[in-house]
């Protein structure tokens, strides 16, 4: 890519088989198309459209990670639904029975961590790329200590987060819609939040815009037809709690 072009990336994560949220986010991304789209994992799990989401993520992203729900749905590598709470386990067992061979092949091809354009990416954290949650200051500091890139991206928590480590120590927290992070200073750990099941009290789908040349990041939220996803969750006999939580961002 010529050096005079901006390296602009849209980052999504934790789609969780929510097709309407994914389509809405991709539609918003397409208003000003970036150079690449990265996905930090958990394409499936919880939601009613695993195969459609696998196909769309495979088609539209330039880099995708595998998440814990993806691995449990595959039922391979020692991953087991018993590692989940009852609702998540029920959804994973259902998803396992629904996945096509094409979807399984796609998920099997993925890794839980990667490095691209000077950015280190993890579904969970550098401590454990599959299962670890970056939810405390101590875990964030340890994660930055285990990496070298100025920008580290994580998913898994379903909460949009912006943390920076500089001469003042570690600062930051939850990232509201529209927050712009000046990632040219310090070392940053960013979580784009969840496309398909936000858990920060805001039900709108979440994603992140990066400009790796201008060194800027912006958090975005977009409303999607929650009721349509809720209806399909219930139609498939998945736990009602998985439908109900979508309306509240919990």
C-alpha positions as CSV (number, residue, x, y, z in Angstrom):
1,X,0.0,0.0,0.0
2,X,1.4,3.4,-0.9
3,X,2.8,5.3,2.1
4,X,0.7,8.4,1.5
5,X,-2.6,6.5,2.1
6,X,-4.0,6.3,5.6
7,X,-4.1,2.8,7.1
8,X,-7.7,2.8,8.3
9,X,-9.1,-0.3,10.0
10,X,-12.6,-1.1,11.4
11,X,-12.4,-3.5,14.4
12,X,-15.4,-5.7,15.4
13,X,-15.7,-8.4,18.0
14,X,-18.1,-10.8,19.7
15,X,-20.7,-11.0,16.9
16,X,-22.3,-14.0,18.7
17,X,-24.4,-15.1,15.7
18,X,-26.4,-11.9,15.8
19,X,-26.9,-11.4,12.1
20,X,-28.9,-8.2,12.2
21,X,-26.4,-6.5,14.5
22,X,-23.5,-7.6,12.2
23,X,-25.3,-6.4,9.0
24,X,-26.1,-3.0,10.6
25,X,-22.5,-2.5,11.8
26,X,-21.1,-3.5,8.4
27,X,-23.5,-1.1,6.7
28,X,-22.3,1.7,8.9
29,X,-18.6,0.8,8.2
30,X,-19.4,0.8,4.5
31,X,-20.4,4.5,4.7
32,X,-16.7,5.3,4.7
33,X,-15.0,2.1,3.8
34,X,-11.7,1.4,5.6
35,X,-8.7,-0.3,4.2
36,X,-9.4,-3.4,6.3
37,X,-11.8,-5.0,8.8
38,X,-10.5,-7.0,11.7
39,X,-12.6,-9.3,13.9
40,X,-11.4,-10.3,17.4
41,X,-13.4,-13.5,17.7
42,X,-16.6,-15.2,19.0
43,X,-18.4,-15.1,15.7
44,X,-20.9,-17.7,17.0
45,X,-22.5,-18.6,20.4
46,X,-25.6,-17.2,22.1
47,X,-27.3,-16.0,18.9
48,X,-29.6,-17.6,16.3
49,X,-27.7,-17.2,13.0
50,X,-24.3,-18.9,13.3
51,X,-23.8,-20.0,9.7
52,X,-24.9,-16.7,8.2
53,X,-22.5,-14.8,10.5
54,X,-19.6,-17.1,9.7
55,X,-20.2,-16.6,6.0
56,X,-20.4,-12.8,6.3
57,X,-17.4,-12.5,8.6
58,X,-15.4,-14.8,6.3
59,X,-16.4,-12.7,3.3
60,X,-15.9,-9.2,4.8
61,X,-13.0,-9.4,7.2
62,X,-9.3,-9.3,6.4
63,X,-8.2,-10.8,9.7
64,X,-10.4,-12.8,12.1
65,X,-9.5,-14.5,15.5
66,X,-11.2,-17.5,17.1
67,X,-12.9,-17.0,20.4
68,X,-13.8,-19.3,23.2
69,X,-17.5,-19.7,22.1
70,X,-16.3,-20.6,18.6
71,X,-14.0,-23.3,20.0
72,X,-16.7,-24.7,22.3
73,X,-19.2,-24.8,19.5
74,X,-16.7,-26.8,17.5
75,X,-16.4,-29.3,20.4
76,X,-12.7,-29.8,19.7
77,X,-9.4,-29.3,21.4
78,X,-10.6,-30.1,24.9
79,X,-13.2,-27.3,24.8
80,X,-16.5,-28.2,26.4
81,X,-19.9,-26.5,27.0
82,X,-19.6,-27.4,30.7
83,X,-17.1,-24.6,31.0
84,X,-20.1,-22.2,30.5
85,X,-23.1,-21.1,32.6
86,X,-26.3,-22.9,31.7
87,X,-27.6,-20.4,29.2
88,X,-24.3,-20.2,27.3
89,X,-23.9,-24.0,27.4
90,X,-27.3,-24.6,26.0
91,X,-26.6,-22.1,23.2
92,X,-23.2,-23.7,22.5
93,X,-24.8,-27.2,22.3
94,X,-27.4,-25.9,19.9
95,X,-24.8,-24.1,17.8
96,X,-22.7,-27.2,17.6
97,X,-25.6,-29.0,16.0
98,X,-26.3,-26.2,13.6
99,X,-22.8,-25.4,12.2
100,X,-22.3,-26.5,8.6
101,X,-19.0,-28.1,7.5
102,X,-18.2,-24.8,5.8
103,X,-18.6,-22.9,9.0
104,X,-16.6,-25.4,11.0
105,X,-13.8,-25.2,8.4
106,X,-13.7,-21.5,8.7
107,X,-13.6,-21.5,12.5
108,X,-11.0,-24.2,12.6
109,X,-8.7,-22.1,10.4
110,X,-8.5,-19.3,12.9
111,X,-6.1,-18.5,15.8
112,X,-6.9,-16.6,19.0
113,X,-4.1,-14.0,18.6
114,X,-2.4,-12.3,15.8
115,X,-0.2,-9.3,14.8
116,X,-0.9,-6.9,12.0
117,X,0.4,-3.5,11.0
118,X,2.3,-3.1,14.3
119,X,-0.8,-4.0,16.4
120,X,-1.1,-7.1,18.6
121,X,-4.6,-8.7,18.7
122,X,-6.1,-11.1,21.2
123,X,-9.6,-12.5,21.7
124,X,-9.1,-12.7,25.5
125,X,-5.7,-11.3,26.6
126,X,-2.0,-11.8,26.2
127,X,-2.1,-13.9,29.4
128,X,-4.6,-16.4,27.8
129,X,-5.8,-15.5,24.3
130,X,-8.9,-17.7,24.6
131,X,-10.3,-17.3,28.1
132,X,-8.8,-14.4,30.0
133,X,-10.9,-11.2,30.6
134,X,-9.2,-7.8,30.8
135,X,-11.5,-6.5,33.5
136,X,-9.1,-5.1,36.2
137,X,-6.3,-2.6,36.2
138,X,-3.9,-5.4,37.3
139,X,-4.8,-7.6,34.3
140,X,-4.5,-4.6,31.9
141,X,-1.0,-3.8,33.3
142,X,0.1,-7.4,33.0
143,X,-1.3,-7.7,29.5
144,X,0.6,-4.6,28.4
145,X,3.7,-6.0,30.1
146,X,3.4,-9.2,28.1
147,X,3.3,-7.3,24.8
148,X,5.5,-4.8,23.0
149,X,3.2,-3.1,20.4
150,X,2.1,0.5,21.1
151,X,-1.5,-0.7,20.5
152,X,-3.0,-3.9,21.8
153,X,-6.6,-5.0,20.9
154,X,-8.7,-7.4,23.0
155,X,-12.3,-8.5,22.9
156,X,-14.2,-11.0,25.1
157,X,-15.6,-8.7,27.7
158,X,-18.3,-7.2,25.5
159,X,-17.5,-3.8,27.0
160,X,-16.0,-1.0,24.9
161,X,-12.8,0.1,26.8
162,X,-9.9,2.5,26.3
163,X,-6.8,2.3,28.5
164,X,-3.5,4.1,28.2
165,X,-0.2,3.5,30.0
166,X,2.1,6.5,30.0
167,X,4.3,8.4,32.4
168,X,1.2,9.1,34.6
169,X,0.4,5.4,35.0
170,X,-2.6,3.5,33.7
171,X,-5.7,5.6,32.9
172,X,-9.0,5.1,31.2
173,X,-12.0,2.9,31.4
174,X,-15.3,2.3,29.6
175,X,-15.5,4.1,26.2
176,X,-18.7,5.8,25.3
177,X,-20.0,6.3,21.8
178,X,-17.9,8.8,19.9
179,X,-14.9,8.7,22.3
180,X,-11.7,9.6,20.4
181,X,-8.5,8.2,21.7
182,X,-5.2,9.9,20.7
183,X,-3.1,6.7,20.4
184,X,0.0,8.5,19.3
185,X,1.2,8.8,22.9
186,X,1.7,6.1,25.5
187,X,0.8,2.4,25.0
188,X,-2.9,1.7,24.5
189,X,-5.2,-1.3,25.2
190,X,-8.5,-1.0,23.4
191,X,-11.6,-3.2,23.3
192,X,-14.1,-2.5,20.6
193,X,-17.0,-3.9,22.6
194,X,-19.5,-6.3,21.2
195,X,-21.4,-6.3,17.9
196,X,-23.9,-8.9,18.9
197,X,-24.3,-8.8,22.7
198,X,-23.0,-5.6,24.4
199,X,-22.7,-5.7,28.2
200,X,-22.0,-2.1,29.2
201,X,-25.5,-1.0,29.6
202,X,-26.0,0.2,26.1
203,X,-27.8,-2.2,23.7
204,X,-26.5,-0.6,20.6
205,X,-23.9,-2.6,18.6
206,X,-20.3,-1.5,19.1
207,X,-17.2,-1.2,16.9
208,X,-14.0,0.7,16.7
209,X,-12.4,2.8,14.0
210,X,-8.6,3.1,13.8
211,X,-6.4,5.4,11.8
212,X,-3.0,3.9,12.2
213,X,-1.3,6.7,10.3
214,X,-2.9,9.6,12.1
215,X,-2.8,7.5,15.3
216,X,-6.4,8.1,16.2
217,X,-9.1,5.7,17.4
218,X,-12.9,6.4,17.6
219,X,-15.5,4.2,19.3
220,X,-18.8,3.8,17.5
221,X,-22.3,2.6,18.5
222,X,-25.2,1.9,16.1
223,X,-28.8,0.8,16.8
224,X,-30.0,-2.4,15.1
225,X,-33.3,-4.3,15.1
226,X,-33.0,-6.0,18.5
227,X,-36.5,-7.3,18.4
228,X,-35.8,-9.3,15.3
229,X,-32.9,-11.1,16.9
230,X,-34.9,-11.7,20.1
231,X,-37.7,-13.2,18.0
232,X,-35.3,-15.6,16.3
233,X,-33.7,-16.6,19.6
234,X,-37.1,-17.6,20.9
235,X,-38.2,-19.3,17.7
236,X,-35.1,-21.6,18.0
237,X,-35.8,-22.6,21.6
238,X,-32.7,-20.9,22.9
239,X,-32.9,-19.6,26.5
240,X,-35.1,-16.6,26.9
241,X,-32.5,-14.8,29.0
242,X,-30.3,-14.6,25.9
243,X,-33.1,-12.7,24.1
244,X,-34.0,-10.5,27.1
245,X,-30.5,-9.3,27.8
246,X,-30.1,-7.8,24.3
247,X,-32.7,-5.1,25.0
248,X,-30.7,-3.9,28.1
249,X,-27.1,-4.2,27.0
250,X,-26.3,-6.7,29.8
